């Protein structure tokens, strides 16, 4: 008997979908997209969520210095007690464990032994540690083992691209590709986005990781500013922030913001003409379409990102004029695209901005909804 059939729900006694775990929708909005989409498709949704309150960067810190893991374990146990109390009387047919649910999936299996368990798995702990330049030796192998253990506990694993799915398909019972998409709040912001006026306004929102290619983006912006009239805003913090600031130097046309509240971010991004995706060259960077690409499309901005198989496929599948692709790791190509848009306001205004139809919660969860039905 397969893992999927062994834990199949009993429709007569269990119903609906419960989103369960210590995930944080503000830090990782993809799970909000899945929840909103399945709700719009008519599923009965219940949420039992107690955010862990630890960012991905902090988890990487813990991986770098394992003794800090004691604090993580204590906090996790406290949250699990809260989840246990909050889930009294809840008997769902399907339980969705949000990202990063590598530990929550085991607790969910104990709490809901007869429910169908879905794990939202955007990326593995081991891969995240390597992307953040954490030791790839014994620690990396331990994190990879934790990934495999979590994948085997789920009945269905959600990945965001075909390329990501190939990384886990041999370690899980079943895999469903669900694009990251953008929450409803981003579509609403895009509907109210102003028309382009004045100098080209460009924004980059990110964690300044090697995957994102923040240093390449900084080089491209500097090169574009030599000949083009534009204003660029960087939002976020991370390991490559100092390098990016050093590259840009002191420039009155560049603004730095460490933080924009999650509730304000959709409207903030929608006020720009162009948002920047990723241009990193790592293997992972070539397999993903990040949150910021979908969010920028939903917010009505032109999005410039790297020409990789999944991002090229997104552009082609939905004929997205507003999604512009440049070679990964090429600051001159990025600068050239920015210069062209800055010098041609007519082209900027003429670009069709209909990406919201392709990236909203309903669009990206249609196949998953049918499967869970």
N, C-alpha and C positions, 0 to 999 in steps of 0.2 A: 504493500500500500504506500502511495506517495505521501510526502509531508503535507501536500495540499489537501488530499482527501482525508488524511488522518485527523486534521484539525478543522474540517469543514463545519460550518455552523449548523445548528438545528433551527430551521426557520420558524417552527411552531413555538419555540420558547425564547429565541433570541432574535432581535431585530435592530436595524439601524446601524450606523457607523459611529464609532467612538474614536475621537482623536485624543491620544493618551500619551503622557510622558512629560519630561522636563525640558522640552524644546522651547525655543523663544522665537515667536513669529516676527518680532522686530529685528532681531539679529539675522534670522534666516527666513525671509518672507515666502520662500517657495511653499512651505507647508500651509500658509494662509491661502495661497493660490489653489492648492489641492482641496482644502476645506471649502472655500467659496465655490469652486467649480462643481464639486459633488453635491453641494447644497442646491445650486442652481439647476442641476440635473434632476432634482426631486428626491434625493436621498434624505432620510431622517438623520440629522447630525447631532451628536452630543460631544461636548468638549470637557475633558478632564485633564487639565494642564497646570503644572506648577513649574515655571521656568527655573532652571538651575542657577541662573545668575552668574555664569562663567562664560566668558567669550572664547572664541576659537583661539585667539592669541594667548589667552591665559592657559588654555588647555595645552597648547604647544609648550608654554613655559613649564608646566607640570611635567610634560614628557621630557624636557631637557633636564629637570631636576626632580627625579622621582619622589624624594621625601615629601615634596609638596602634595603628592597624591593622597596623603592621609587627610588633608583638609577637603579635597574633592570627594573622597569616600564619605566623610562625615556629612557633608552638605547633601550628597546624593541620597544617603539613607534617610535624612530628615525629609527630603522631598518625596521619597517613596512612601513614607508614613502618611504624609499629607495626601498623596494620590490614593492610597488605600482607603483613607477615611472618605475622601471626596467621591470615590467610585462605588460606595455602598449602594446596592440595589441596581447597579448598572449591568445589564446583560446584553451586550451588543453582538450582532452577527459578525461584524467586522471591526477590528481594532487597527487603527493607523498610528504607528509610532513615528513621530517627527524627527527630523535631522537635528543634531547628531544623536541618534538613539541606540548607539552601540551597546549600552548597558541597559537602557530602558526596555529593550526588546526581551531581555531575559526576565525582567520583572513582569512585563506584560504577559508573557507565556505562563508564569505562575499564577497571576491574578485572573487571567481569562483562558483557562486551559482548553475550552471547547470553542473559542472564537477563531475566526480566520485572521491571521496576523499579517499586516502589511508594514514593511520597513521602508521608510523614505531614505534612500542611501545615495546622496549626491556625490560623496567621495569617502574614501577610507581614511582611518586614523593614520595608517602608515604613510599613505601618499601625502596627506596634509603635512605630516612631520617633515617629510623629505622636501616638500615645496617650501617650507619655512626654514630649511637648512638645519634641521635638528639631526643629531647623530643617526646615521642610517645603519649602524651595526646591530648589536643585540637589541637595543630599544626598538629599532625599526622592525625587526623580526617579531618582537612581542606585539607591537601594534598591528602588524599584518595578521598575526594569529587571532587577535581580538576581533579584527574585521571579519575573518572567516567564521569565527564562532557566532557572531551576530547574524551574518547572512544565512547560516544554516538553521537558525532558530525561526526565521520568518517563513511564512507560506508564500508570500509574494514580495519581491524586492522592486522598488521603483528607482529607475535611473533616468537621467535627463537627456542623454543622447545615445544613439546606437553605439558609438565608440565607447562610452562609459559602460554600457551593458555588456560589452564583450569582456570587460575586466572582471565581471562577477558571475557570468552565466554558468560557469562550471562549479560555483560554490554556493548556489542557491537553488531552491525548489523550482521557482519560476521568476521571470523578470518581465516587467512592463516598462516601456519607455514613455515617460510623461515629461514633456518639455517644462523647463522652469516656469515660464510664463510671468505674468505681472498681476498683482492684486487689483481689485476693482478701484481702489483709491487712485491708482496710477492712470487708469482709463478715464476716471472722472476729471483728474487734473489735465489730461491731454485734451479733453473736450473743451476746456476753458483756456487752453494755451493761446497766448497772444501771437499775432502775426509778426514775422521778422521785421525789425526796424533798426536803423543805425548800424554801428560796428558789429561784426559777427561776434556773438556771445557763445563761448565754449565752456563746458563743465566736465570735470572728471571727478567721480565719486568712487572711492575704493579704499582698500586696506593696504595699499602700497606693497604688494607682495611680488616676488619674481614672476609668478604666473601672469599678473596683470601687466608687467612690463612698464612700471611707473617711470623708470629712468629713461626708457625709449620715448615714452610720451612726453616727458619733460624736454628731451632733446628736440623732438618734433615741434613742440610749441615754441621753443626758443628760435628755431630755424624759421618758422613761419612768421614770427614777430619781426624778423629783420626786414621783411618787405611787405607784409600784409597788415591791414588795420583790423585788429581783433582784440577781444578781452577774454582772458581765460581764468577760471576759478577752479582750484583744486580743493576737494573736500575729503577729509579722512586722516588717519594716522597709520603707521605701520613701519616695518623694518626698512623699507626703501625710501621713506619720507625724507630723511636728511640728505640722501644722495640726490633726490629730485630737487630739493631746495638749493643744493649746491650748484646743480646744473643751471637752474633758472636764474639764480642770483637775485639781485635787486632790480625788479622791473615793475614800473607803475601799472602795467597792463595785466599783471598776474596777481591774483588774490588767493590767500590760503585760509581755509576754514577747517578746524579740527573736527567739528561736529555739527550736524544739523539733526534736530529731533526727528525720529522716524515719521511722526504724523505730519511734519512740515515738508519732508523731503520730496514727495511727488509734486507739489505745487512749486517748490524751489527749482527742481530740474526742468519742469515744464516752462519756466520763464526764460530758458536758454534756447538758442537756435540749434546748437550741436552738442551732443553728449558723446563722450569717448568710452569705448569698450575696453578690450584688452589687446595687447600686441606682444605678449610674452612668447618665448620660443620653446618652453619646456614641453615634454610629451603631454602632460595634463592640459596645458594651454591649447594644444591642438585637438583636444577631445571634447571640449566643453563650449557651451554658449552661456555666459555668466548672467546673473541677475540684471546687471546694469544695462545689458543690451536689450533685454525684453522690457525693462522699465523705461528706458529711453524711447523705445518705439511706442510704448503705450502713452507716454507723456507727450508725444507729438514732435519730438526733436528728430533731427537727422542724426543717425548714429554711425560713427566711424569705428570700425573694429577690424580684427585681423582676418585675413583670407585663409580660413581653415576649413576642412571638410564639413563639420557640422554647421558653421556659420554661413558657408556658401550654400549649403542645402536649405537652410532657413530662408535665405534671400530668394533662391530660385523657386522653392515650393510655393511661396506666397507672393512672388513678383514684387518684392519690397524695394521701391526706388529709394526710400529714405534710409536704407541700410547700405552703407558704403564700405567696401572692403579694401584693406591695404596689406601688403606682405608683412608677416610677423617679424618683429625685430628691426624694422626699417623706418627710422625717424624721418628720413628725407621724403619717403612716400607719404607719410602722415602729414608732414609740412606742406607738401605739394597739394594735397586734397584740401587742407585748411586754407591755403592761399587762394585756390580756385573759388571756393565758396565765399571767401571774404571779398574777392574781386568781382564776383558775379552775383549780386543780390537778386537779380532776376531768376537765375538758376535756383537759388535757395528758396525763393517763394514758389517756384513752379513744381518743386518736388512733391509728388503725392505722398501724403502722410496717413496711410490707411493701415499701418501695422497693428493698431489696436485690435482689429478684427481677428488677427492671427495669434495674438499673444495673451488674450484675456483668459480668465479662469474657465469659462465654458468651453472655449476652443481647445485648450490643452488637456482637458480632463475627459473629453468625450469617450475615448476608447477605454479608459479606466472605468468610467461609470458603467459602460456596457458590460465590462468584465465582472464588476462587483455585483451587478444586478442579476 
